[in-house]
Amino acid sequence: MGEWKKEEAKRMRKEMTQTERILWERLRREALGVKFRRQAVILGYIVDFWCPELRLVVEVDGSSHEGQYLWDLERDRRLAALGIRTVRVKAEKILADPDRVVAELSALVAKLRGSSCSPSGSPSLREDG
């Protein structure tokens, strides 16, 4: 991994978006029973939140993701090929009801901890609207 990616991830941890900060406050310190890292570098990609134990990435889809649907899709496909599941959450949903988002993530974490789920599909919390 390039040093510049590490530095970029470090910068992004210092300059988190409002929605990333809201979600991070609810994920940190093993609040869901598993450890998440923020702005982690995986396969050369910087992901918003990474749970190594569950091989789970949580991405906040805000304005920085606008117009890059195909890029995100390819990244998710490459991560899935390594057994990494990606969950995408719309920033608006975090702002509107962060507790609901965390409850949904908590249910997913419980499900993944209780089974050997295949990362064949990428669950998306945005399906709820």
Summary of the structure (lengths in Angstrom):
residues: 129
radius of gyration: 13.8
end to end distance: 36.1
largest distance: 38.2
contacts: 358
relative contact order: 0.16
helix: 50%
strand: 20%
